[in-house]
């Protein structure tokens, strides 16, 4: 091979190697880009929120006191006061179920007890008012209801003592500590009677966390009292109080006329807001009560309609 031909051959070889290297680099970059993309997740991955997306409505089950109070306040009822929540809503059977559903779906909306609100979801303003205990107490936040307790017949001595404890200064301070509004800021102090026995309490999943706090505090005064608390819902709690299968029923809605006629007593232990909640990555900060109503009636179906 002559020197001239060798030089041409070496130049051609160098050019081929350079082109091959460039092609390899470009392929590597493309591969890295593909690996960084997830199927159907480009919007969430980039932090974008598609306002044209459907609103995924989350509601509570029939018989839930929170649902009953919410639809009444928001006007999601017909002329006979019957619940007409959109049939497309996904039903959850507990406060925690609603929170998990909303925290796992950026396009969802739900409602829960204000006292259960935490940073896993975002509480939306309603009519430009933040959902806080202070705003509930002042009356500025309109989506609020009582936490009620009821009983169907004369209470046993130990059940009556616990019932009285719930309206003591110690218990009402716990109400405020738990993020609710006290019903009596000048309640009398509870004086322990060294009680013993068993108490059965049944009802609302929204009232249940506060009732657990009450039971724990009461147990410090009366360690020989066993309190069993179950939370199948407000309707079940009212029924249990009426038929005597529970000493005390918990309800996060008001009793209707028929229910009231069958119980011996019903009282509010706290006032609780109902927080309308959305995913933390949802840019919506608030809605009007009319918009909330429209969403739950199924009239407003996409997020761009409320932006």
Secondary structure, DSSP 8 states (H G I E B T S, - for coil): --HHHHHHHHHHHHHHHHHHHHHHHHHHHHHHHHHT--TT-HHHHHT---TTSB-EEEEE-TT-HHHHHHHHHHT-B-TT--B---TT-EEESSHHHHHHHHHT-TTEEEEEEGGG--TTSEE-EETTB---HHHHHHT-S--EEEEEEEESS---HHHHHHHHHTTSHHHHHHHHHTT-EES-TT---------EEEEEEEE-HHHHHHHHHHHHHHHHH-TEEEEEEE-S-HHHHHHHHHHTSSSEEEESS---HHHHHH-SEEEEEEEEEEEEEE-TT----EE-HHHHHHHHHTS--BGGG--
